[in-house]
Amino acid sequence: MIFNLNNTDKFLELYRQLEQIGRANYFPELPEGSPIITRLTTIPSLREFKEDVEYCRVVRNFLVHTPRVRDVYPVIPSDDMIRILEKCVARVKSPTKAMSYAIRRENMFTASLNDKVINVTDYMNSRGFTHVPIFHDNKLLGVFSDNVIYSYICDKGIVHIDKSTEFSEFINYLGLSYHINEYFAFMKADATLYEAADLFNIDSKSMKKLAVIFFTDNGKKDGYIKGMMTPYSLLRDAPEYY
């Protein structure tokens, strides 16, 4: 807490905290003194304040590099600017967890090898789902997506799906390593949203895109899955922080 300071002193102190805490929590690899504020506006929890923070950066630089006259600052930041920085500091102090944006295990739509493909694809189409985890004996066997159908056609030359077709028909194509244009990642359930969002980039070496992040108790494939996230999960409205 900041007590007995005027708005300019409060503003400068909050800005300093934002730089210091933001560097420690998000960019510890950056050398001390390197610019950090613009980088911070790229993290999901501060995106909505990007323009405001940029304005604060300009004001801060003006205050720091402009001499005071008779110990009086040339600019007094508004109460709104103080509140914005307070919110930003609060968010970088307690980074948003990825699980707050992920689909939790109890809400995940999944299928098994004995489920009918048409029933699942109809549901996927109605809900806009692109990937459905396939479980067997309570363990992740693979993921069903259009990549599976594509691989099947490439291998067999044709695909015929009727009301009786089960996912067992595609058992050789469901495995996570068999998806041609996409891949899957595993993270610990306590990972931050920034860490998760940072993974959703095209792999420049394989030109594959990350389709799903699975969150497990140990961050590995053999761990208990607690939730999943697709790139579309990041488009959800941010939870209330303040």
N, C-alpha and C positions, 0 to 999 in steps of 0.2 A: 504494500500500500504506500501511496505517496501523500504525505501530509504537509500542510503549511507552505505550499509552493504556489506561485502564480501560474497562469496558464502556459506561459512560455517555458518556464522551468519544468513544469509537468510534461509538456510536449517533448522537450529535449530528453528528459529522463525516460519517458516511455519509448521514444525512438531508439535510444541506446539499448533499452531492454529488448526491444524487438530484434535489433541486430544481434545482440549477444546470445539471447536464447534461441533465436532462429538458426544462428550458425551452429550452436552446440547440438540442436536436435535434428537439423536437416542437412547441413553442409559442413560437417566437422573436418572434412578433408581440405577445405579452402584455407589458404594462408590468412593469418590475422591481418586485418586491414583491407582485405580485398572486398569489393562491392558485394553486398549481400541482399539488400532490400528488393531490387528488381527480381532476383532469383526467387525470393520468398513469395512474390505475387504469382508465381507459377504453380505453387502447391494448391491442391484442391480446396483446402479449408480457407484460403485467403483470396481465391479467384474473384469473389464478388466485390472485394475491396481494391482491386487492382488499380483503378483510376484514382481512388482516394489516397491510396498509399503512395502512388507516384507523385501526387500533389504534395503530400506531406514530405516526401523526399526533397522536392524543390524548395519548400519552405524551410526545412531543416538546414539545407546547404546555405541558403541565404542568411539564416540566423547565425550559423557557425562562422561564416566568412565575412560578415558585415560587422564592423566595430559598433559597440554600444556607445551611445551618447549619454554622458552623465549616469552611466551604469543602467541605462534604460534600453531594452531591446527595441529595435525598429518595427517589429511585427509581434502582434499578440494572437496566437492561434485561437480559433473559436472553440466553444464547448463541444461542438459536433466533431471537430478534429481530434479532440482529446478522447471522446467516446470511441471513435473509430480505432485509434491506436490501442486503447484499453482492450477492445474486443480482439484485435489482432494479437496482442501480447498473450491474452488468455488462451487463444487457440494454439499458438506455437508452444506455450507452456505444456499443454496437454494435447498432443497431436491426435487428430481424429483416427480412430481405429478402422481398418478396412472392413471389419465385420459389421460396422454400422451401415455400410453400403451393400454388403454381400447378401446373398440369399442364404438364409440359415438352413441347416440340415433338415429341420422339421418342415420347412416350406419348399424344399427342392422338389421339382417334378422329376421323377426318376422312372426307370423301366427295368425289367428283368429279361432274361433270354426267352422266357415263355410268353412274354407279352406280344400281342398282335401289333405288327408294324403300322397298319392302317389306323388303328385306334390312336396310337401315339402321334403319328404324323398329323392326323386331323386336329388333335389337341394342340400340337405345336403351331399349326397354321392359325388356329383361332386365337392363340395367345401371343403370337409373334416370337416364339422360342426358336432358337437356332441350334441349340445343343442340349442333348438329354443324356445325363449320366446313366450308364447301364451297370447295375449292381448284381452280384451273384454271391450268395452266402454272406450278405451284408458287407461285401467288399467291392470296391470299384473295379469293374472288369474292363470298362472302356467308355467311350462316348459316341453317341449316335449324332451325325450331322450330315449335310449334303456331301461332305468329303467321303463318307462311307459309301454312299451310293455311287459316287464317281469312281472310287477305287474298284468297287464291285464290277461296274460296267467295263472299266479298262481291262479287268482280268477275265471276265466271263464273256464280254461282248454284248450281253443283253441282261436285263433284269425284269423279272416278272413278280409283281407283288399283288396278292389277292387277299381276301378277308382272313384266310387261314395262315398267311405267312407270319412266322415269328422271328424275333431278333436272332434266334439261334442260326438262322440262314446266313447272317452276316458276321458270325462269330470271329472269322479270320480277318475282319476289317475294322472291328470296333476298337482294338487296342490303341492306346494313346500314341504309340510310335508309328502307326500305320496311316495316319492322316497326312495327306500329301502336302497341303498348303498351309497347315496350321500346327501349332504345338500347344502343350499344356504345361502349366507351372504349379508348384506347390509351395505354400508359405505357411509359417506358423500363424495360428489364429489370432495372435496378439500383434500382428504386423500393422503398421500404420497405413492409412489411405495413400499417403504420398509414396511409400515404398511399393504398394501394389500398382498404383497408377503409372509409376515409372517403368513398370515391366511391359506395359502395353505399347510396345514399339516393334516395328518390323525388324526381324533378325537380318542384318545386312549381309550375313554370310550365307544363310540358307534361303533368304527371302520368304520366310514363313512368318505368319502373324500369330500372336498369342491369342488363342480363342477363349480359354477359361483359366482362371486361377482357382485352385482348390485350397482351402484353408484347413489344415489338420493340426492335431495336438502337438506333433513334433516337426511340422514343416516338411515332411517327406511323404512319398507316395504310399508307404505302408502304414501311415498314421491314420487315426480316426478322423474322417472328414466332418468338419463342423459347419462348412458353408462353401459357397462358390461365387465367383464374380466373373462377369463378361464385360467387355468394353462398354456395353450399354448401361451397366450398373452405375457407371460414373456420371451418367446423364441425369440421374435422380436428383431431386432437390436435396440440398444439404440439410441435415438435421439441425434442430434448433440448438444453438450454443449458449445463447445469452438471454 
